Structure formats: structure tokens, C-alpha cells
Amino acid sequence: MIMMTQVRVVCSRIEGVASLTELPSIAHPYHDAAQSVLGLLRGRSKAEEVMIALESLRNSLAESAHDTANLDSVLRSIAIQSLLHTGSRSFSHFLNAVERYLPLLRNLAAGGISSSGGIPSLEARMDILTASAQFWKRNRQMVGIVFDKLMQYQIVDPTDVVSWAFGSGLGNGEGPLKVDYRQWDLLKAALDKANGRVMIARRRVIALRKEEDENRARENANGASNGASMEVDADTKPGALTI
């Protein structure tokens, strides 16, 4: 009875994992996976250790699970929601968790589960956004905050958030696509982030061009002064010979 109570408490905090524990055939394996990852993150294990544990979990689950097609997506969801769980106490806890496990987040965004990494994957980044939105589905403000930090640390790109917002819209493929006010807030934040990056890039280009122009003018000025001194030396030589 105590064991069942603990299972319900943990899974109610890790949204998405709770639905997996309701399936009798795979309930225990996925619950153990969630618990083990959560334990590592709570214990502040190194990112490399968490990646090794995820690889080990994938291998063990691949042998026991009936459906392994979405196994990487499941593990990404477990890792992301466990990370959000450890940072759910406060905003500072969230930032500390994200900064501590940036290598893990970047590896997951690259489509990798193990420490060897993977190929950049849009599907992986969509999994990260979906898992984040599921975890904070009762707090839309936190969804926006998490998405903003994921973009700030370049775990996902603003274009990923735009794709995710339209992909999770209210449209069902029939008629015009609908986007509610919550998704519009995410879209606006992503577009603002993208525009901000464009402005920063423009300033850098302007600064580099200005620096290049100044260097070129300086070189031209130095070349002109050197040329003038050489002409003076050339004029005096013939006079010296005649003497």
C-alpha cells in the first residue's frame, strides 16, 4: 500500500509518465526508469553519468518492452520532465537545474541518448518542447518561461517553437488552423527572440565593417606616408652622385 502511494505521488509530478504507468504490460519498467533518472538528478549527478544511465536504460528497456519504436522519445520525455521536477520549487531552482545539465539538454536536443551524442534532430527538439509543456500544463506562464530559457541557451531554436505551436494547434487538418491565446503567446515570444537575434547580428556586422574600414584607412595612410619618404630619398640620391 505504501509502495503504491509513492508511485502515484511521483508520477503525478512527472506528467506524461503517469499515463505510462497505467499500462499493465510496461508499467513497472517505465516507472523504474523515471525513478532512476529522477534520483540521479536529485543527487546532482554529473551530466555524463545521467547520459550513461539513459543509454543503459534504453538497452534494458529495448529487451523487455514490446514497443521500442518510440523508446528514445520516451526516454527524452522522462529526462526532461525529471529535470523540470527537480527545478519546480522555484525559478532559481529551475535555472540551476538547467545550467547544471546543459550538456545533457544539448545532447538530447541533438537526438542523442548516450554520451556519444547524435545528429541534430527536429523530432528530438519537438519531444523536449512537448515534455516541457506536458509537465507545466497547469501553469501556462511556466511553459513560456521554460520555452524562453530553452531558446536562450540554444537548446531549441525559435523556429522550433513556431513549428511546435502550429503543430499542437487546435486545427485537426480540416478547415483553417486555429491557434489559441496560449500558443499565440509562445509564438510572439519566439518571434521576438528571433528578431532580437537578427538585430544583434546586424550590430555585429556593422561593427565589423566599421573596424574593417578603419583598418583599411589606417593601412592606406601608412602606405602613403611610407611612399612619400621613399620619394624624398630618391630625389636626394642623384644630387649626391653629381657631387
C-alpha contacts under 8 A as a table, 3 or more apart, distances in Angstrom:
res1	aa1	res2	aa2	distance
1	M	4	M	5.24
1	M	5	T	6.35
2	I	5	T	5.12
2	I	6	Q	6.33
3	M	6	Q	5.22
3	M	7	V	6.33
4	M	7	V	5.06
4	M	8	R	6.35
5	T	8	R	5.24
5	T	9	V	6.29
6	Q	9	V	5.17
6	Q	10	V	6.21
7	V	10	V	5.38
7	V	11	C	6.11
7	V	31	H	7.84
8	R	11	C	5.27
8	R	12	S	5.92
8	R	18	A	7.74
9	V	12	S	5.30
9	V	13	R	6.69
10	V	13	R	5.49
10	V	14	I	6.48
11	C	14	I	4.92
11	C	15	E	6.59
11	C	17	V	5.93
11	C	18	A	4.69
11	C	31	H	8.00
12	S	15	E	6.04
12	S	18	A	6.12
13	R	85	H	6.90
13	R	135	F	7.61
14	I	17	V	5.84
14	I	18	A	6.85
14	I	78	I	7.87
14	I	81	Q	5.77
14	I	82	S	6.53
14	I	85	H	6.71
14	I	135	F	6.30
15	E	18	A	5.96
15	E	19	S	7.89
15	E	81	Q	7.24
15	E	134	Q	5.92
15	E	135	F	4.88
16	G	19	S	5.56
16	G	20	L	6.98
16	G	77	S	7.75
16	G	131	A	7.53
16	G	134	Q	6.61
16	G	135	F	7.33
17	V	20	L	5.14
17	V	21	T	6.53
17	V	30	Y	7.60
17	V	31	H	7.37
17	V	34	A	7.43
17	V	78	I	6.93
18	A	21	T	5.30
18	A	22	E	6.86
19	S	22	E	5.42
19	S	23	L	7.41
20	L	23	L	5.70
20	L	26	I	7.31
20	L	27	A	6.02
20	L	30	Y	6.93
20	L	31	H	7.90
21	T	24	P	7.23
21	T	26	I	7.14
21	T	27	A	4.05
21	T	28	H	6.88
21	T	30	Y	6.91
21	T	31	H	6.30
22	E	27	A	6.16
23	L	26	I	5.87
23	L	27	A	5.33
24	P	27	A	5.27
24	P	28	H	7.92
25	S	28	H	7.92
26	I	29	P	5.70
26	I	30	Y	6.39
26	I	65	A	6.49
26	I	66	H	7.99
27	A	30	Y	5.70
27	A	31	H	6.13
28	H	31	H	5.16
28	H	32	D	6.12
29	P	32	D	5.27
29	P	33	A	6.25
29	P	61	L	6.97
29	P	65	A	7.96
30	Y	33	A	4.93
30	Y	34	A	6.17
31	H	34	A	5.14
31	H	35	Q	6.13
32	D	35	Q	5.04
32	D	36	S	6.04
33	A	36	S	5.23
33	A	37	V	6.24
33	A	57	L	6.65
33	A	78	I	7.81
34	A	37	V	5.35
34	A	38	L	6.00
34	A	78	I	5.76
34	A	79	A	7.72
34	A	82	S	7.24
35	Q	38	L	5.09
35	Q	39	G	6.00
36	S	39	G	5.06
36	S	40	L	6.34
37	V	40	L	5.16
37	V	41	L	6.34
37	V	50	V	7.07
37	V	53	A	7.54
37	V	54	L	7.62
37	V	78	I	7.54
37	V	79	A	6.58
37	V	82	S	6.84
38	L	41	L	5.21
38	L	42	R	6.04
38	L	79	A	7.79
38	L	82	S	5.15
38	L	83	L	7.31
38	L	86	T	7.70
39	G	42	R	5.10
39	G	43	G	6.05
40	L	43	G	5.09
40	L	44	R	6.30
40	L	45	S	5.41
40	L	50	V	6.67
41	L	44	R	4.97
41	L	45	S	5.93
41	L	50	V	7.66
41	L	82	S	7.37
41	L	83	L	6.62
41	L	86	T	6.95
42	R	45	S	7.73
42	R	86	T	6.19
45	S	49	E	6.35
45	S	50	V	6.80
46	K	49	E	5.24
46	K	50	V	6.54
46	K	101	Y	7.79
47	A	50	V	5.13
47	A	51	M	6.27
47	A	100	R	7.73
47	A	101	Y	5.62
47	A	102	L	7.96
47	A	103	P	6.33
47	A	104	L	5.47
48	E	51	M	5.08
48	E	52	I	6.23
48	E	103	P	7.97
48	E	104	L	7.37
48	E	115	S	6.21
49	E	52	I	5.10
49	E	53	A	6.17
50	V	53	A	4.97
50	V	54	L	6.15
50	V	104	L	7.62
51	M	54	L	5.04
51	M	55	E	6.26
51	M	104	L	6.74
51	M	113	I	6.25
51	M	114	S	5.03
51	M	115	S	5.30
52	I	55	E	5.13
52	I	56	S	6.24
52	I	114	S	5.75
52	I	115	S	6.25
53	A	56	S	5.03
53	A	57	L	6.09
54	L	57	L	4.96
54	L	58	R	6.11
54	L	75	L	7.11
54	L	113	I	6.15
54	L	114	S	6.51
55	E	58	R	5.12
55	E	59	N	6.35
55	E	113	I	5.88
55	E	114	S	4.88
56	S	59	N	5.20
56	S	60	S	6.27
57	L	60	S	5.14
57	L	61	L	5.88
58	R	61	L	5.15
58	R	62	A	5.85
58	R	71	L	7.09
58	R	72	D	7.40
58	R	75	L	7.46
59	N	62	A	5.17
59	N	63	E	6.62
60	S	63	E	5.39
60	S	64	S	6.62
61	L	64	S	5.11
61	L	65	A	5.44
61	L	68	T	7.97
61	L	71	L	7.99
62	A	65	A	5.61
62	A	68	T	5.89
62	A	71	L	7.55
65	A	68	T	6.34
67	D	70	N	7.33
67	D	71	L	7.62
68	T	71	L	4.93
69	A	72	D	7.96
70	N	73	S	5.24
70	N	74	V	6.27
71	L	74	V	5.05
71	L	75	L	6.26
72	D	75	L	5.12
72	D	76	R	6.10
72	D	113	I	7.09
73	S	76	R	5.05
73	S	77	S	6.13
73	S	124	A	7.17
73	S	127	D	6.34
74	V	77	S	5.09
74	V	78	I	6.20
75	L	78	I	4.99
75	L	79	A	6.06
75	L	113	I	7.81
76	R	79	A	5.11
76	R	80	I	6.07
76	R	108	L	6.64
76	R	113	I	7.56
76	R	124	A	7.68
76	R	127	D	6.85
76	R	128	I	6.88
77	S	80	I	5.26
77	S	81	Q	5.96
77	S	127	D	6.63
77	S	128	I	6.71
77	S	131	A	5.20
78	I	81	Q	5.37
78	I	82	S	5.85
79	A	82	S	5.20
79	A	83	L	6.11
80	I	83	L	5.08
80	I	84	L	6.21
80	I	105	L	7.99
80	I	128	I	6.53
80	I	131	A	6.43
80	I	132	S	6.86
81	Q	84	L	4.95
81	Q	85	H	5.97
81	Q	131	A	6.21
81	Q	132	S	6.53
81	Q	135	F	6.14
82	S	85	H	4.90
82	S	86	T	6.41
83	L	86	T	5.30
83	L	87	G	6.53
83	L	97	A	6.78
83	L	98	V	7.70
84	L	87	G	5.06
84	L	88	S	5.88
84	L	94	F	6.84
84	L	97	A	7.80
84	L	132	S	7.53
84	L	135	F	7.54
85	H	88	S	5.09
86	T	89	R	7.41
86	T	93	H	7.46
86	T	94	F	7.40
86	T	97	A	7.03
87	G	90	S	6.60
87	G	91	F	7.38
87	G	92	S	7.78
87	G	93	H	4.54
87	G	94	F	3.81
87	G	95	L	7.34
87	G	96	N	7.47
87	G	97	A	5.77
88	S	91	F	7.42
88	S	93	H	6.77
88	S	94	F	6.14
89	R	93	H	6.17
89	R	94	F	7.53
90	S	93	H	5.15
90	S	94	F	6.31
91	F	94	F	5.01
91	F	95	L	6.27
92	S	95	L	5.10
92	S	96	N	6.10
93	H	96	N	5.16
93	H	97	A	6.14
94	F	97	A	5.17
94	F	98	V	6.22
95	L	98	V	5.14
95	L	99	E	6.07
96	N	99	E	5.24
96	N	100	R	5.94
97	A	100	R	5.18
97	A	101	Y	6.20
98	V	101	Y	5.32
98	V	102	L	5.87
98	V	105	L	7.92
99	E	102	L	5.29
101	Y	104	L	5.19
101	Y	105	L	6.29
102	L	105	L	5.03
102	L	106	R	6.05
103	P	106	R	5.19
103	P	107	N	6.05
104	L	107	N	5.08
104	L	108	L	6.18
105	L	108	L	5.10
105	L	109	A	6.09
105	L	155	I	6.57
106	R	109	A	5.00
106	R	110	A	6.14
106	R	155	I	5.64
107	N	110	A	5.08
107	N	111	G	6.70
107	N	112	G	5.40
107	N	113	I	6.94
107	N	114	S	7.97
107	N	115	S	7.39
107	N	117	G	5.43
107	N	118	G	7.08
108	L	111	G	5.27
108	L	112	G	5.13
108	L	113	I	6.02
108	L	117	G	7.81
108	L	124	A	6.69
108	L	125	R	7.80
108	L	128	I	7.99
109	A	112	G	7.22
109	A	120	P	6.77
109	A	121	S	6.73
109	A	124	A	5.39
109	A	125	R	5.08
109	A	128	I	7.26
109	A	155	I	6.17
109	A	156	V	7.12
110	A	117	G	6.71
110	A	118	G	5.33
110	A	119	I	5.38
110	A	120	P	3.99
110	A	121	S	5.53
110	A	124	A	6.86
110	A	125	R	7.74
111	G	117	G	7.19
111	G	118	G	5.07
111	G	119	I	5.74
111	G	120	P	5.73
111	G	121	S	5.10
111	G	123	E	7.70
111	G	124	A	5.15
111	G	125	R	7.82
112	G	115	S	7.54
112	G	116	S	7.33
112	G	117	G	4.52
112	G	118	G	4.21
112	G	119	I	7.14
113	I	117	G	6.73
113	I	118	G	7.70
114	S	117	G	5.95
120	P	124	A	7.99
121	S	124	A	5.20
121	S	125	R	6.54
122	L	125	R	5.16
122	L	126	M	6.15
122	L	160	D	7.50
123	E	126	M	5.03
123	E	127	D	6.18
124	A	127	D	5.00
124	A	128	I	6.38
125	R	128	I	5.04
125	R	129	L	6.37
125	R	155	I	7.77
125	R	156	V	6.11
125	R	160	D	7.17
126	M	129	L	5.16
126	M	130	T	6.02
126	M	160	D	7.12
126	M	164	W	6.44
127	D	130	T	5.06
127	D	131	A	5.98
128	I	131	A	5.25
128	I	132	S	6.17
129	L	132	S	5.12
129	L	133	A	6.15
129	L	147	F	7.17
129	L	161	V	7.60
129	L	164	W	7.43
130	T	133	A	5.12
130	T	134	Q	6.08
130	T	164	W	8.00
131	A	134	Q	5.08
131	A	135	F	6.16
132	S	135	F	5.24
132	S	136	W	6.40
132	S	143	V	6.77
132	S	146	V	7.18
132	S	147	F	7.90
133	A	136	W	5.34
133	A	137	K	5.50
133	A	143	V	5.62
134	Q	137	K	4.96
136	W	139	N	5.17
136	W	140	R	6.67
136	W	142	M	6.32
136	W	143	V	5.85
137	K	140	R	6.27
137	K	143	V	7.37
139	N	142	M	5.55
139	N	143	V	6.71
140	R	143	V	4.96
140	R	144	G	6.51
140	R	182	R	7.10
141	Q	144	G	5.25
141	Q	145	I	6.36
142	M	145	I	4.84
142	M	146	V	6.00
143	V	146	V	5.24
143	V	147	F	6.10
144	G	147	F	5.15
144	G	148	D	6.03
144	G	185	D	7.70
144	G	186	L	6.17
144	G	189	A	7.98
145	I	148	D	5.09
145	I	149	K	6.32
146	V	149	K	5.23
146	V	150	L	6.15
147	F	150	L	5.06
147	F	151	M	6.25
147	F	161	V	7.67
147	F	186	L	7.86
148	D	151	M	5.19
148	D	152	Q	6.06
148	D	189	A	7.39
148	D	190	A	7.73
149	K	152	Q	4.76
149	K	153	Y	6.05
150	L	153	Y	5.40
150	L	154	Q	6.03
150	L	155	I	5.09
150	L	156	V	5.75
151	M	154	Q	4.78
151	M	155	I	5.97
151	M	156	V	5.20
151	M	157	D	5.60
151	M	158	P	6.32
151	M	193	K	7.84
152	Q	155	I	7.71
153	Y	156	V	7.92
154	Q	157	D	6.15
156	V	160	D	6.22
156	V	161	V	7.56
157	D	160	D	5.14
157	D	161	V	6.83
158	P	161	V	5.18
158	P	162	V	6.41
158	P	190	A	4.74
158	P	191	L	6.76
158	P	193	K	6.68
158	P	194	A	5.98
159	T	162	V	5.00
159	T	163	S	6.16
159	T	190	A	7.27
160	D	163	S	5.09
160	D	164	W	6.02
161	V	164	W	4.95
161	V	165	A	5.99
161	V	186	L	7.26
161	V	187	L	6.96
161	V	190	A	6.34
162	V	165	A	5.17
162	V	166	F	6.33
162	V	186	L	7.77
162	V	187	L	5.64
162	V	190	A	6.71
163	S	166	F	5.37
163	S	167	G	5.89
164	W	167	G	4.91
164	W	168	S	5.98
165	A	168	S	5.29
165	A	169	G	6.02
165	A	179	V	7.76
165	A	183	Q	5.66
165	A	184	W	7.88
165	A	186	L	7.15
165	A	187	L	6.73
166	F	169	G	4.95
166	F	177	L	7.85
166	F	179	V	7.03
166	F	183	Q	8.00
169	G	177	L	7.00
169	G	178	K	5.94
169	G	179	V	5.18
169	G	180	D	7.33
169	G	183	Q	7.37
170	L	177	L	6.78
170	L	178	K	5.10
170	L	179	V	6.03
170	L	180	D	7.35
171	G	174	E	6.93
171	G	175	G	7.37
171	G	176	P	6.73
171	G	177	L	4.43
171	G	178	K	5.09
171	G	179	V	7.67
172	N	175	G	7.85
172	N	177	L	7.53
173	G	176	P	7.81
173	G	177	L	7.34
179	V	183	Q	5.99
179	V	184	W	6.40
180	D	183	Q	5.50
180	D	184	W	6.15
181	Y	184	W	4.87
181	Y	185	D	6.23
182	R	185	D	5.27
182	R	186	L	6.68
183	Q	186	L	5.06
183	Q	187	L	6.18
184	W	187	L	4.90
184	W	188	K	6.06
185	D	188	K	5.17
185	D	189	A	6.19
186	L	189	A	5.14
186	L	190	A	6.16
187	L	190	A	5.13
187	L	191	L	6.15
188	K	191	L	5.13
188	K	192	D	6.05
189	A	192	D	5.09
189	A	193	K	6.10
190	A	193	K	5.03
190	A	194	A	6.18
191	L	194	A	5.02
191	L	195	N	6.06
192	D	195	N	5.09
192	D	196	G	5.99
193	K	196	G	5.06
193	K	197	R	6.34
194	A	197	R	5.18
194	A	198	V	6.36
195	N	198	V	5.01
195	N	199	M	6.25
196	G	199	M	5.13
196	G	200	I	6.26
197	R	200	I	5.06
197	R	201	A	6.12
198	V	201	A	5.05
198	V	202	R	6.16
199	M	202	R	5.07
199	M	203	R	6.28
200	I	203	R	5.18
200	I	204	R	6.29
201	A	204	R	5.07
201	A	205	V	6.22
202	R	205	V	5.05
202	R	206	I	6.18
203	R	206	I	5.10
203	R	207	A	6.10
204	R	207	A	5.06
204	R	208	L	6.07
205	V	208	L	5.10
205	V	209	R	6.11
206	I	209	R	5.16
206	I	210	K	6.12
207	A	210	K	5.12
207	A	211	E	6.14
208	L	211	E	5.04
208	L	212	E	6.07
209	R	212	E	4.98
209	R	213	D	6.08
210	K	213	D	5.11
210	K	214	E	6.16
211	E	214	E	5.13
211	E	215	N	6.15
212	E	215	N	5.11
212	E	216	R	6.09
213	D	216	R	5.08
213	D	217	A	6.10
214	E	217	A	5.12
214	E	218	R	6.07
215	N	218	R	5.04
215	N	219	E	6.15
216	R	219	E	5.09
216	R	220	N	6.15
217	A	220	N	5.05
217	A	221	A	6.08
218	R	221	A	5.08
218	R	222	N	6.17
219	E	222	N	5.09
219	E	223	G	6.02
220	N	223	G	5.00
220	N	224	A	6.08
221	A	224	A	5.14
221	A	225	S	6.31
222	N	225	S	5.25
222	N	226	N	6.18
223	G	226	N	5.17
223	G	227	G	6.10
224	A	227	G	5.09
224	A	228	A	6.23
225	S	228	A	5.14
225	S	229	S	6.42
226	N	229	S	5.31
226	N	230	M	6.32
227	G	230	M	5.12
227	G	231	E	6.36
228	A	231	E	5.20
228	A	232	V	6.51
229	S	232	V	5.19
229	S	233	D	6.42
230	M	233	D	5.15
230	M	234	A	6.28
231	E	234	A	5.04
231	E	235	D	6.32
232	V	235	D	5.22
232	V	236	T	6.57
233	D	236	T	5.43
233	D	237	K	6.55
234	A	237	K	5.50
234	A	238	P	7.52
235	D	238	P	6.43
235	D	239	G	7.49
236	T	239	G	5.44
236	T	240	A	6.39
237	K	240	A	5.11
237	K	241	L	6.46
238	P	241	L	5.12
238	P	242	T	6.49
239	G	242	T	5.30
239	G	243	I	6.58
240	A	243	I	5.44
